């Protein structure tokens, strides 16, 4: 995978947030592109984090934070958690979700506007929601980069096609333990 640099611009705050969030969204999907279904579900860690889980989680996070909490809508979940579809299904749901999110978040609402349906914590603004999604997407894109490197030795800074040995699949017991715990990551 060749490296992709973040876009640079001299623009307003909302436009900068939109462009950088989109860059991170695309980076996450770029990290999972070309991975087969078995590898997309493979998790080398006890928490069960996999490439499929990361995409599914981010699709749900965007819909939850912007459509549900900020806009006060009752959207149909983008995808199910834990994921039961394919990586392609999850990626397409993520893309559909981010288009809906952008329509709400960047259609003229002020960044200081508070969430209409806040969670139990202190009230937060649209600015906070978008910055949270930016940091969470970037963090999970980094997780995806590490998982992808473990899967086929591809990273964001090396030419595509470099492949090393693949790790062995997770033992069946570890997969079952990951599913049984149902641990949620934030």
Helices and strands as residue ranges (DSSP letters): H 13-32, H 37-41, H 51-62, I 63-70, H 87-105, H 126-152, H 172-181
